[in-house]
Amino acid sequence: MGVVLAHESPADLCGWLPYMATLADSGLRLLAFDFRGFGDSDRPTSDRDFFAYGRDFQAAVGRLRADGARKIFLIGASFGGVAAFTYGPTLPLAGVVSLSGETSIPGAHLNARSRRRRAFARRC
């Protein structure tokens, strides 16, 4: 099983480091990343590319699948939580966990409310 860890804002993947050893000891494959424009990740010059957080999740899920993870979960904290709920329904996932994620951040083009309803409607 794999877990993609999506960080808070303003922050970077380093916020997950204290917890990663515990999760790894449980036998999980982990991938924490910096969203574009955060931490060591470059900020794209166009807003269209900057707000394409779905590509970050697609790449992370693809990497875990390539490493052998069959079931993958997204876990996001705050900003990462709303991003996970916004883009999670578009990805082949076992589940999404939001830790104190907002329901939307209009300035970041994230809206978990509209995506979440559609995702749950399909699964029920």
C-alpha positions as CSV (number, residue, x, y, z in Angstrom):
1,M,0.0,0.0,0.0
2,G,1.2,3.5,-0.8
3,V,0.5,6.9,0.6
4,V,1.0,10.3,-1.0
5,L,1.6,13.1,1.6
6,A,0.5,16.6,0.6
7,H,1.8,19.4,2.7
8,E,0.2,22.6,4.2
9,S,0.7,26.1,3.0
10,P,2.9,27.9,3.4
11,A,5.1,24.9,4.0
12,D,6.8,22.1,2.2
13,L,7.3,18.4,2.4
14,C,9.6,18.8,5.5
15,G,6.5,19.0,7.7
16,W,5.8,15.3,7.1
17,L,9.4,14.1,7.9
18,P,8.7,13.5,11.7
19,Y,5.8,11.1,10.8
20,M,7.3,9.4,7.8
21,A,9.5,7.0,9.8
22,T,6.5,5.8,11.8
23,L,4.4,5.3,8.7
24,A,7.3,3.5,6.9
25,D,7.8,1.2,9.9
26,S,4.1,0.1,9.3
27,G,5.2,-1.2,5.9
28,L,3.7,1.7,3.8
29,R,5.4,3.1,0.7
30,L,5.5,6.8,1.1
31,L,5.9,9.8,-1.2
32,A,6.0,13.4,0.1
33,F,6.5,16.1,-2.4
34,D,6.6,19.9,-2.7
35,F,3.7,21.4,-4.6
36,R,4.8,23.5,-7.5
37,G,6.1,26.8,-6.1
38,F,6.7,25.5,-2.6
39,G,9.9,24.3,-0.9
40,D,12.5,23.2,-3.5
41,S,9.9,23.1,-6.3
42,D,10.2,25.7,-9.0
43,R,7.3,28.1,-9.6
44,P,6.1,27.9,-13.2
45,T,5.9,31.2,-15.0
46,S,2.3,30.8,-16.1
47,D,-0.7,30.7,-13.7
48,R,-2.1,27.8,-15.7
49,D,0.9,25.7,-15.0
50,F,1.3,26.9,-11.4
51,F,-2.3,25.9,-10.4
52,A,-2.0,22.5,-12.1
53,Y,-1.8,20.7,-8.8
54,G,-3.5,17.7,-10.3
55,R,-0.3,17.0,-12.3
56,D,1.6,16.9,-9.0
57,F,-0.8,14.2,-7.7
58,Q,-0.7,12.3,-11.0
59,A,3.1,12.1,-10.9
60,A,3.1,11.1,-7.3
61,V,0.5,8.3,-7.7
62,G,2.3,7.2,-10.9
63,R,5.6,7.0,-9.0
64,L,4.2,4.9,-6.2
65,R,2.5,2.6,-8.7
66,A,5.8,2.2,-10.6
67,D,7.4,1.2,-7.3
68,G,4.8,-1.5,-6.7
69,A,2.0,0.1,-4.7
70,R,-1.4,-1.4,-5.6
71,K,-3.6,0.6,-3.3
72,I,-2.8,4.3,-2.9
73,F,-4.2,6.8,-0.5
74,L,-3.8,10.6,-0.5
75,I,-3.3,12.3,2.9
76,G,-3.3,16.0,2.9
77,A,-2.9,18.6,5.7
78,S,-4.8,21.9,5.4
79,F,-3.9,23.2,1.9
80,G,-2.9,19.7,0.9
81,G,-6.2,18.3,2.2
82,V,-8.3,20.6,0.1
83,A,-6.0,19.8,-2.9
84,A,-6.4,16.1,-2.2
85,F,-10.2,16.3,-2.1
86,T,-10.2,18.5,-5.2
87,Y,-8.1,16.2,-7.4
88,G,-8.6,12.8,-5.6
89,P,-11.8,11.9,-7.5
90,T,-9.8,12.1,-10.8
91,L,-7.2,9.6,-9.7
92,P,-7.2,5.8,-9.3
93,L,-7.1,5.8,-5.5
94,A,-8.2,3.6,-2.6
95,G,-9.1,6.7,-0.5
96,V,-8.4,10.3,0.4
97,V,-7.7,11.7,3.9
98,S,-7.9,15.4,4.7
99,L,-6.4,16.6,8.0
100,S,-8.0,20.0,8.7
101,G,-8.4,20.8,5.0
102,E,-10.5,23.7,4.0
103,T,-13.4,23.1,1.7
104,S,-12.2,25.6,-0.9
105,I,-9.4,28.1,-1.5
106,P,-10.5,30.2,-4.4
107,G,-7.2,32.0,-4.8
108,A,-5.5,28.7,-5.4
109,H,-8.3,27.4,-7.7
110,L,-9.1,24.6,-5.3
111,N,-12.7,23.6,-4.5
112,A,-13.2,20.3,-2.8
113,R,-17.0,20.8,-2.3
114,S,-17.9,20.4,-6.0
115,R,-15.5,17.5,-6.6
116,R,-16.3,15.6,-3.4
117,R,-20.1,15.4,-4.1
118,R,-19.5,13.9,-7.5
119,A,-17.0,11.4,-6.2
120,F,-19.3,10.1,-3.5
121,A,-22.3,10.0,-5.8
122,R,-20.4,7.7,-8.1
123,R,-19.3,5.3,-5.4
124,C,-22.7,5.0,-3.5
